[in-house]
Structure formats: C-alpha cells, structure tokens
C-alpha cells in the first residue's frame, strides 16, 4: 500500500506546476489516496507487522498442496501477484490523469 502513495507524488512531480502547486482536485485525490492507504496502516495486527514474515498464510500452503509445482507457480504469479498489481494500476489510472494535468487542468465548475 506504499507504492500507490509514491506513484501519486511521482505523478504530481511530473505535472505542469510541479510538486509545490496544488489544484483543489489534486489535493482531493491525494487526500483520498492517503485515506485509502491509512486504512491498511491501521489494520496492522497488534502483534506487529513482523507476524506475517514468520508465518505463511494457510491459503498459500493449501494451494501449494493441491496444485502440482508448475501449475502452482503459474497460478501464484497470475492470481496472487499479477492480478492485484493490475487492479492497483487500473484504480490509479483516473488519479494519474488528474495528477498529471497539474496547472493545465480545466477549472472546477
């Protein structure tokens, strides 16, 4: 959930007017992007963020046990890694359009 925040500010840095000039709709997009990310930061279990590094989710072990090795890796790549990445990029497409317009954006009516 950190990459969308980085991409938001990266898109803003490429916009006409640069990082230091914010239109109202750009501010709204960045605030909503931060609100989206904060819900992940707050949802960290009280045991700490390192719990997931020590123990694997049972669903991954279940998929690995049910599928043969080549099929598991193809499934893992396409369903567990590629699909969420593409969904995040698709969700950021409208935000990138707003942020890349910068000072060239039409006025809010």
HUPE-V384184 format. One record per residue. N is the residue number from 0. RES is the residue in one small letter. D_CENTER is the distance of its C-alpha to the mean C-alpha in Angstrom with 2 decimals. Layout:
[[N | RES | D_CENTER] [N | RES | D_CENTER]]
This chain:
[[0 | x | 4.75] [1 | x | 6.57] [2 | x | 5.35] [3 | x | 3.85] [4 | x | 7.15] [5 | x | 8.98] [6 | x | 8.43] [7 | x | 9.60] [8 | x | 12.57] [9 | x | 13.18] [10 | x | 13.59] [11 | x | 15.74] [12 | x | 17.80] [13 | x | 18.72] [14 | x | 19.89] [15 | x | 23.60] [16 | x | 24.54] [17 | x | 22.16] [18 | x | 20.10] [19 | x | 22.92] [20 | x | 23.59] [21 | x | 21.49] [22 | x | 22.34] [23 | x | 22.02] [24 | x | 19.40] [25 | x | 17.22] [26 | x | 17.73] [27 | x | 16.88] [28 | x | 13.54] [29 | x | 12.63] [30 | x | 14.18] [31 | x | 12.32] [32 | x | 8.89] [33 | x | 10.52] [34 | x | 12.03] [35 | x | 9.00] [36 | x | 7.90] [37 | x | 11.64] [38 | x | 12.18] [39 | x | 10.49] [40 | x | 12.55] [41 | x | 15.56] [42 | x | 15.35] [43 | x | 16.19] [44 | x | 19.63] [45 | x | 22.62] [46 | x | 23.68] [47 | x | 21.07] [48 | x | 17.93] [49 | x | 20.34] [50 | x | 21.47] [51 | x | 18.89] [52 | x | 20.08] [53 | x | 23.64] [54 | x | 23.48] [55 | x | 21.90] [56 | x | 20.75] [57 | x | 23.81] [58 | x | 22.14] [59 | x | 21.43] [60 | x | 25.05] [61 | x | 26.28] [62 | x | 24.69] [63 | x | 26.14] [64 | x | 29.52] [65 | x | 29.72] [66 | x | 28.72] [67 | x | 30.64] [68 | x | 29.01] [69 | x | 28.23] [70 | x | 26.98] [71 | x | 24.77] [72 | x | 23.06] [73 | x | 22.62] [74 | x | 21.27] [75 | x | 18.97] [76 | x | 17.54] [77 | x | 17.32] [78 | x | 16.39] [79 | x | 14.60] [80 | x | 12.63] [81 | x | 12.74] [82 | x | 12.23] [83 | x | 8.87] [84 | x | 7.69] [85 | x | 9.67] [86 | x | 8.53] [87 | x | 4.94] [88 | x | 7.29] [89 | x | 9.79] [90 | x | 8.21] [91 | x | 7.65] [92 | x | 11.22] [93 | x | 13.12] [94 | x | 11.47] [95 | x | 12.24] [96 | x | 15.69] [97 | x | 16.38] [98 | x | 15.40] [99 | x | 17.28] [100 | x | 20.37] [101 | x | 21.10] [102 | x | 24.78] [103 | x | 25.54] [104 | x | 23.90] [105 | x | 26.54] [106 | x | 27.64] [107 | x | 26.50] [108 | x | 29.34]]
